[in-house]
């Protein structure tokens, strides 16, 4: 697969219970469009639907397994059809040791797709392994998830295709301004108290404005200590956010507060939003108390 393609197509398959659903969640958090259980023959039509159009997704990921009759043969035929059209799909094959798969099925109490009155769980797993051997032999990436957490799985996928991290950060950052007089947001992961910054509230000409206005931003961040603070705080965020992402964090809420949540916190939140957006993060902003003070 040419992962550098503007819209990569990846198939996730493997042993039942090995973590296909978890892998799809990893790709969802990296902003891929994910479909589970789609018949292989439908894949070319789905690719055609997405390719060449304006998209908010970074690629297409399909989860496929033995729930589909004649899955392996149909996939091999579909793969040849896609390759003939110049589309080289990637294939991730997930597996795990037999005792671990048995333990997972016992924990979830779900039946194996091949289980029947004539075939117990272990026999079904052995049969599945045999049926999937042709698929495994063609995989771009084989992952043994026996001892894997979701964070390990995410790192393994990104190690194989580093462009998944280079093109765009998977971490979603929500920046929030608030006023301490109204309460600290309970959803905040990080809280910064900005009440040491110059307060425009005491300037009658500035009081009606908000931190969205240039005059307020200049008042708060244009000189000491605001200019030094914002430079150091942005450096701190640029250092720490990749560390959160390396540990598998997918979302983070940064809350910055002043007394009333209208001037200083809003100005700083706007500056943080702009900086993170320029650095490729998926970022949103909320001014929780801007209209209350």
Secondary structure, 3 states (H helix, E strand, C coil): CCCCCCCEEEEEEECCCCCHHHHHHHHHHCCCEEEECCCHHHHHHHHHHHCCCCCCCCEEEEECCCCCCCHHHHHHHHHHHHHHCCCCCEEEEEECCHHHHHHHHHHHCCCCCCCECCECHHHHHHHHHHHCHHHHCCCCEEEECCCCCHHHHHHHHHHHCCHHHHCCCCCEEEEEEEECCCCCCCCCCEEEECCCCCCHHHCHHHHCCCCCCHHHHHHHHCCCCHHHHHHHHHHHHHHHHHHHHHCCCCEEEEEEEECCCCCHHHHHHHHHHHHHHHCCCEEEEEECCCCCC
